[in-house]
Amino acid sequence: AQSVTQLGSHVSVSEGALVLLRCNYSSSVPPYLFWYVQYPNQGLQLLLKYTTGATLVKGINGFEAEFKKSETSFHLTKPSAHMSDAAEYFCAVSDTGGFKTIFGAGTRLFVKA
Amino acid sequence: DAGVTQSPTHLIKTRGQQVTLRCSPKSGHDTVSWYQQALGQGPQFIFQYYEEEERQRGNFPDRFSGHQFPNYSSELNVNALLLGDSALYLCASSRSGQGSYEQYFGPGTRLTVT
């Protein structure tokens, strides 16, 4: 069985500060990992994904994440927060068959001016 | 290139009624997955359709059923609605051979059960 835990339901940062959103996963098979962003009253948009290969993956809007197998983590970072980054962020894991994706509970990011 | 579209955008139903939600996948996609997102929670996987058949299912009762048409569009049906079925229902499409790796989400249908 697979599961995802996002540490912190709310994270608040100042504009220009580092963004760090934490995600730990559990999977009995090599996982495929994702980060999605959801703006109010909208669907989800894929930020980045890890399937195989390089463990540091870069996504859209300056976000990146690093797959650490030993720590079962896939934390999302961005060097400098913008006001437009305020949204809900979801970490997700998929089995290698890709038939089912499990999402975490989400972390709401607040960006202060 | 149209993305994933869903209809209707909002819906209000009464307990015990039945509802049908619709989804048109992104052009070139043939796999459709449905998710339920309750307020303040992450999306929960309901099921996935490919080649007009249900390929995988999450932990949802049989009141939740679906269908995929030859043009790859899909419907989600919920019978005997409960108050707890109130949620945002998201449809996601992907291309076969990639499983759900590259999922594109629609804007969702907000269902309110009173």
Interface residues (C-beta under 8 A of the other chain):
Chain A: V4 Y32 Y36 N41 Q42 G43 L44 Q45 L46 K49 T51 F90 A92 S94 G97 G98 F99 K100 T101 I102 F103 G104 A105 G106
Chain B: V4 S33 Y35 G40 Q41 G42 P43 Q44 F45 Q48 R55 Q56 G58 L90 A92 S94 Q98 G99 S100 Y101 E102 Q103 Y104 F105 G106 P107 G108
